[in-house]
Amino acid sequence: MDANDARDYNSHMSLLRSQSTRATLRLARDLTRSVKRGHPWVFADALRDLPSAEPGTPALLLDNSRGRPIAVGFYDPSSGVAFRACRVDEPLRLNNDWAEAQLQRAWELRQRLFDATTTGYRLFNGEGDGLPGLVCDRYSDVAVIKLDGPAASAFWDIDEIAQWLVKHVGVTAVMERRKQRGREGRWLIGPPREQPIEFCEHGMKFTSDVVHGQKTGFFLDQRENRRAMRQLCRGASVLNVFSYTGGFSIAAGVGGAKRVMSIDTAEPAIAAANAHWRLNGLPDEAHVGAVVDAFEFLDGARLKRRKWDVVIIDPPAFAPSEASVTRAISAYRKLAFNGAAVTGLGGLLALASCSSHINEATFLEACEEGISEAHRRATLLAIHSQPADHPTPLAMPEFRYLKFALMRVE
């Protein structure tokens, strides 16, 4: 790194926190091609040593053979992901111009993706937008930022990013959601919003509890799958399991479903689903929300030989780590078993997995085994991943966590 690079690091950077130090890291094995192709993570065991530094310290990454610079990013000696690459092309320097160009590039993509019928979407998707550790969702005039751990919090200047969002995106309020469970967020700009924020998704109306809700208040990654199911539910009876606040239920209702049932263990989620149903002007008698354990409900429905034309099962992540994969596969297989059992002949079964440790082939195998155990057969109509506002590096398949399998059951 030359003197100009060092000055860029040590000078004040508006969108990046000012850093007085930097680290130099060297690969212990040949990962140069992987990094250059776009995989932004380097794990601690792939580095020759871990110099002492604060999380979020800007770092220069050298190759393992000749010590040539190959990337700049930030360093976290306390994390398994010790280095996150921000830039692999010359000039290998990080400054405010670089950061603003990355934000602008991400914003321009969203402007191409959405019109006035959709005001809830992801603005920044971390590594997928070349913004490691920085996630931001938009709900109408409110932006919600999440930083992935202490290193990202020390690297990005969240207050300046909030100001950038107001100036360039047009939001009027910005809040930060904390990654740690049980820690409420803080409002960076604008008065605190006491009520959930109303927004639109392909013309449908929803609200997001940006303070207390899961993720940033809504599961935006299923937006295009909700639109797909909306087109398939006309005149159908629909069961939505793990419904949360009723996203798929409202899509089915707007699509012309004759009756919809939402199942979730959380009473506030079902209350929100009922509110969303009414918000979209749908008839009260066509929707039933039930606060009940999903596995118990499906077991009972199967034993009672209940059937629906369309069954949608969108569970939480069952495999947050490698250690939980075996148990997760068993859970998906059981859901496929019961889901197939309660789907009418020729009906549609949609089963989703948001577990990054379960790949597509493993997930589909669990679906196949469960459906077979129910003495049913299925045809795979489509399998979808995240939408375009949740981009991922092509060289990083582990970031493509969402699998949404749509099947016709015979």
C-alpha positions in Angstrom: 0.0 0.0 0.0 1.5 3.3 -1.0 1.5 6.6 0.8 -1.7 7.8 -0.9 -3.5 4.7 0.2 -2.4 5.3 3.8 -3.6 8.9 3.6 -7.0 7.7 2.3 -7.3 5.4 5.3 -6.2 7.9 7.9 -8.2 10.9 6.6 -11.8 11.5 7.5 -14.2 9.4 5.5 -17.8 10.5 5.8 -19.5 7.2 5.0 -16.7 5.2 6.6 -15.6 5.7 10.2 -12.3 7.5 10.5 -9.5 5.0 11.3 -6.1 5.8 12.6 -4.7 2.3 12.0 -4.7 -0.3 9.4 -3.8 -4.0 9.2 -1.9 -6.1 6.7 -3.0 -9.7 6.3 -1.4 -12.5 4.3 -3.1 -15.6 3.1 -1.8 -19.0 4.3 -3.0 -20.8 1.2 -3.9 -19.9 -2.4 -7.3 -18.3 -2.2 -6.4 -15.5 -4.6 -8.6 -16.7 -7.4 -11.6 -17.1 -5.0 -11.2 -13.6 -3.7 -10.7 -12.1 -7.2 -13.7 -13.9 -8.5 -15.9 -12.3 -5.9 -16.0 -14.4 -2.7 -15.6 -11.6 -0.1 -14.9 -13.7 3.0 -11.6 -15.0 4.3 -11.8 -17.1 7.4 -9.3 -16.9 10.2 -7.7 -20.3 9.5 -6.8 -19.2 5.9 -4.5 -16.4 7.2 -0.9 -16.8 8.3 -1.4 -14.8 11.5 -4.0 -12.7 13.2 -2.4 -9.3 14.1 -3.8 -7.5 17.1 -6.3 -4.8 16.0 -9.8 -3.6 16.8 -12.8 -5.1 14.9 -13.5 -3.1 11.8 -9.9 -2.0 11.2 -9.3 -1.4 7.4 -7.0 -4.1 6.0 -4.9 -4.9 3.0 -4.9 -8.6 2.0 -1.8 -10.1 0.4 -1.5 -13.3 -1.5 0.2 -16.4 0.0 3.1 -16.7 -2.5 4.7 -13.4 -3.3 2.9 -11.1 -0.9 1.2 -9.1 -3.6 -1.8 -7.0 -2.7 -5.1 -8.5 -3.9 -7.9 -6.8 -1.9 -8.8 -4.2 0.6 -11.5 -4.6 3.2 -11.9 -4.7 6.9 -10.6 -7.0 9.6 -12.1 -8.7 12.7 -9.7 -10.8 14.7 -12.5 -11.9 17.0 -14.6 -13.5 14.3 -14.3 -16.7 12.2 -14.7 -14.4 9.2 -11.5 -12.5 9.8 -11.5 -10.4 6.6 -14.3 -9.0 4.4 -13.2 -7.8 1.0 -14.6 -4.5 -0.2 -12.5 -4.0 -3.3 -10.4 -6.2 -5.5 -9.7 -3.9 -8.4 -7.2 -1.1 -8.6 -6.9 1.3 -6.9 -6.8 -0.8 -3.8 -8.0 2.0 -1.5 -11.2 2.7 0.5 -12.5 6.2 0.8 -15.7 8.1 0.7 -15.9 8.2 -3.1 -15.7 4.4 -3.2 -18.4 4.1 -0.5 -20.8 6.5 -2.1 -20.4 4.9 -5.5 -21.4 1.5 -3.9 -24.5 3.0 -2.3 -25.5 4.8 -5.5 -25.0 1.6 -7.5 -27.3 -0.3 -5.2 -29.9 2.5 -5.3 -29.9 2.6 -9.0 -30.7 -1.1 -9.3 -33.7 -0.7 -7.0 -35.0 2.2 -9.1 -35.0 -0.2 -12.0 -36.7 -3.0 -10.1 -39.7 -1.2 -8.5 -42.4 1.3 -9.3 -45.0 3.0 -7.1 -46.9 -0.3 -6.5 -44.0 -1.6 -4.4 -42.7 0.6 -1.6 -41.2 -2.2 0.6 -37.9 -3.7 -0.5 -34.3 -4.2 0.3 -32.0 -1.2 -0.5 -28.7 -2.7 0.4 -27.9 -6.4 0.7 -24.5 -6.5 2.2 -21.9 -8.5 0.2 -24.4 -8.9 -2.7 -24.2 -5.1 -3.3 -20.5 -4.8 -2.5 -21.3 -3.4 0.9 -20.0 -6.0 3.3 -22.0 -6.2 6.6 -24.4 -3.5 5.6 -28.1 -4.3 5.2 -30.9 -1.7 4.7 -34.6 -2.3 4.1 -37.1 0.4 3.0 -40.7 0.6 4.1 -42.3 3.6 2.3 -40.6 6.7 3.9 -38.7 4.7 6.6 -35.3 3.0 6.2 -34.1 0.3 8.6 -30.4 -0.4 8.8 -28.8 -3.5 10.2 -25.0 -4.0 10.6 -23.6 -7.5 10.8 -21.6 -7.5 14.0 -19.0 -5.2 15.7 -16.6 -5.1 12.7 -19.2 -3.7 10.3 -20.4 -1.3 13.0 -16.9 0.0 13.4 -16.2 0.2 9.7 -19.4 1.9 8.4 -20.5 5.3 9.7 -24.2 4.6 10.2 -25.1 8.2 11.0 -23.7 9.5 7.8 -25.3 6.6 5.8 -28.6 7.7 7.4 -28.1 11.2 6.1 -27.2 9.8 2.6 -30.5 7.9 2.6 -32.5 11.0 3.4 -30.7 13.0 0.7 -30.6 10.5 -2.1 -33.4 8.0 -1.5 -36.0 10.3 -0.1 -36.9 8.6 3.2 -37.8 10.8 6.1 -36.9 8.5 9.0 -34.1 6.1 9.5 -33.6 3.6 12.3 -31.0 1.0 13.3 -32.0 -2.5 14.3 -29.5 -4.2 16.5 -28.4 -7.7 15.6 -28.5 -8.9 19.2 -31.8 -10.4 20.3 -33.6 -8.4 23.0 -31.9 -5.1 22.0 -34.2 -2.6 20.6 -33.1 -0.3 17.8 -32.5 3.4 17.8 -33.9 6.1 15.6 -31.1 7.9 13.8 -33.3 10.4 11.9 -36.9 11.5 12.4 -39.2 11.1 15.4 -39.7 7.5 16.7 -42.6 5.8 14.9 -44.9 4.2 17.5 -47.1 2.4 15.0 -46.1 -0.2 12.3 -45.2 1.4 9.0 -47.6 0.8 6.1 -46.2 0.0 2.7 -47.2 -1.7 -0.6 -46.1 -4.8 -2.3 -47.3 -5.3 -5.9 -50.3 -3.2 -4.9 -51.1 -5.2 -1.7 -51.0 -3.3 1.6 -49.0 -4.4 4.6 -47.4 -3.0 7.7 -44.0 -3.6 9.2 -43.2 -3.4 12.9 -39.7 -2.0 12.4 -39.0 -1.9 16.1 -40.2 -5.3 17.4 -40.9 -7.4 14.3 -38.7 -10.2 13.0 -35.8 -9.3 10.7 -36.5 -5.6 10.0 -40.3 -6.1 10.5 -41.3 -8.2 7.4 -40.0 -11.0 5.3 -39.2 -9.1 2.1 -37.3 -12.0 0.6 -40.5 -13.8 -0.2 -42.1 -11.0 -2.1 -41.9 -12.5 -5.6 -43.0 -15.9 -4.3 -46.1 -14.2 -2.8 -46.8 -12.7 -6.2 -46.5 -16.1 -7.8 -48.9 -17.8 -5.3 -51.3 -14.9 -5.8 -51.8 -15.9 -9.4 -52.5 -19.6 -8.4 -55.1 -19.2 -5.7 -58.2 -18.1 -7.6 -61.2 -20.0 -6.3 -59.0 -22.2 -4.0 -59.0 -23.1 -0.4 -55.6 -22.1 1.0 -53.7 -23.1 4.1 -50.8 -20.9 5.1 -48.6 -22.5 7.8 -46.0 -20.5 9.7 -47.9 -17.5 8.4 -46.3 -14.8 10.5 -48.2 -11.6 9.7 -50.1 -13.2 6.8 -48.0 -12.3 3.7 -49.0 -15.3 1.7 -52.5 -15.3 3.1 -53.2 -11.8 1.8 -51.6 -12.7 -1.6 -54.0 -15.6 -1.8 -57.0 -13.5 -0.8 -56.2 -10.7 -3.3 -55.7 -13.4 -5.9 -59.3 -14.6 -5.4 -59.0 -17.5 -2.9 -62.4 -18.5 -1.6 -61.1 -19.1 1.9 -57.8 -18.8 3.6 -56.5 -20.2 6.9 -53.4 -18.7 8.6 -51.5 -20.7 11.2 -48.8 -19.3 13.6 -47.8 -19.8 17.2 -47.5 -16.1 17.9 -50.8 -14.3 18.8 -49.5 -10.9 17.7 -48.6 -12.3 14.3 -52.1 -13.7 13.8 -53.6 -10.4 15.0 -51.4 -8.6 12.3 -52.5 -11.1 9.7 -56.1 -10.3 10.4 -55.4 -6.6 10.3 -53.6 -7.0 7.0 -56.6 -8.9 5.6 -58.9 -6.0 6.5 -56.4 -3.4 5.3 -56.7 -4.9 1.8 -60.5 -4.8 1.9 -61.0 -8.6 1.9 -64.1 -10.2 3.4 -63.8 -11.2 7.0 -65.6 -14.5 6.6 -63.0 -15.7 4.0 -60.1 -15.7 6.5 -59.4 -17.6 9.7 -56.4 -17.1 11.8 -55.4 -19.7 14.4 -52.7 -19.4 17.1 -51.4 -23.0 17.3 -48.2 -25.0 16.9 -47.7 -25.7 13.2 -46.5 -29.3 13.6 -49.4 -30.1 16.0 -51.9 -28.5 13.6 -50.7 -30.4 10.6 -50.6 -33.7 12.5 -54.2 -33.1 13.6 -55.4 -32.0 10.1 -53.8 -35.1 8.6 -55.5 -37.5 11.0 -58.8 -35.8 10.4 -58.3 -36.1 6.6 -58.7 -32.4 6.0 -57.7 -31.1 2.6 -56.9 -27.8 1.0 -56.4 -26.9 -2.7 -53.2 -24.9 -1.9 -50.9 -25.5 1.0 -48.0 -23.0 1.8 -45.5 -23.9 4.4 -42.8 -21.3 5.1 -41.0 -22.2 8.4 -38.2 -20.4 10.2 -34.6 -21.5 9.7 -34.3 -25.0 11.2 -30.5 -25.1 10.6 -28.7 -22.0 12.0 -25.5 -24.1 12.2 -23.9 -27.2 10.7 -24.6 -29.1 14.0 -28.4 -28.7 13.4 -28.5 -29.9 9.8 -29.6 -33.5 10.6 -32.5 -32.3 12.8 -33.5 -29.7 10.2 -33.7 -32.3 7.4 -36.0 -34.4 9.6 -38.2 -31.4 10.2 -38.5 -30.5 6.5 -39.3 -34.2 5.7 -42.0 -34.2 8.3 -43.5 -30.9 7.0 -43.4 -32.4 3.4 -45.1 -35.5 4.7 -48.0 -33.7 6.5 -48.1 -31.0 3.8 -48.7 -33.6 1.1 -51.2 -35.4 3.2 -53.4 -32.3 3.6 -53.1 -31.2 0.0 -56.0 -32.2 -2.2 -55.6 -34.4 -5.3 -53.9 -32.3 -8.0 -53.5 -29.5 -5.5 -50.4 -27.3 -5.0 -47.9 -27.6 -2.1 -45.3 -24.9 -1.6 -42.6 -25.6 0.9 -39.8 -23.2 1.7 -36.4 -23.3 3.5 -34.4 -20.3 4.6 -31.7 -22.4 6.2 -28.3 -21.5 4.5 -26.8 -24.8 5.8 -29.3 -26.8 3.8 -28.5 -26.7 0.1 -31.1 -27.1 -2.7 -30.4 -30.7 -3.5 -30.7 -31.7 0.2 -33.9 -29.8 0.6 -35.6 -31.3 -2.4 -34.5 -34.8 -1.3 -36.2 -34.1 2.1 -39.4 -33.0 0.2 -39.3 -36.1 -2.0 -38.9 -38.5 1.0 -41.6 -36.8 3.0 -44.1 -36.8 0.2 -43.3 -40.4 -0.6 -43.9 -41.4 3.0 -47.4 -39.8 2.7 -48.0 -42.2 -0.3 -48.2 -39.3 -2.6 -46.3 -38.2 -5.7 -45.4 -34.7 -6.7 -44.3 -32.8 -9.8 -41.9 -29.9 -9.2 -43.3 -26.8 -11.0 -40.7 -24.3 -9.9 -38.0 -23.6 -7.4 -37.1 -20.0 -6.5 -34.5 -18.3 -4.5 -34.2 -14.7 -3.3 -35.5 -11.8 -5.5 -33.3 -9.3 -7.3 -33.2 -6.9 -4.4 -31.4 -9.6 -2.4 -28.5 -10.1 -4.8 -25.6 -12.5 -3.9 -22.1 -12.8 -5.3 -22.0 -15.5 -7.9 -18.9 -16.9 -6.3 -20.7 -17.2 -2.9 -23.4 -19.9 -3.2 -23.8 -20.1 0.6 -25.5 -16.7 0.5 -28.3 -18.1 -1.6 -30.2 -19.4 1.4 -33.8 -19.3 0.3 -35.4 -22.3 -1.4 -39.1 -22.1 -2.4 -40.3 -25.3 -4.0 -43.7 -25.2 -5.7 -45.2 -28.7 -6.4 -48.3 -30.3 -7.7 -49.4 -33.2 -5.6 -51.1 -36.3 -7.0 
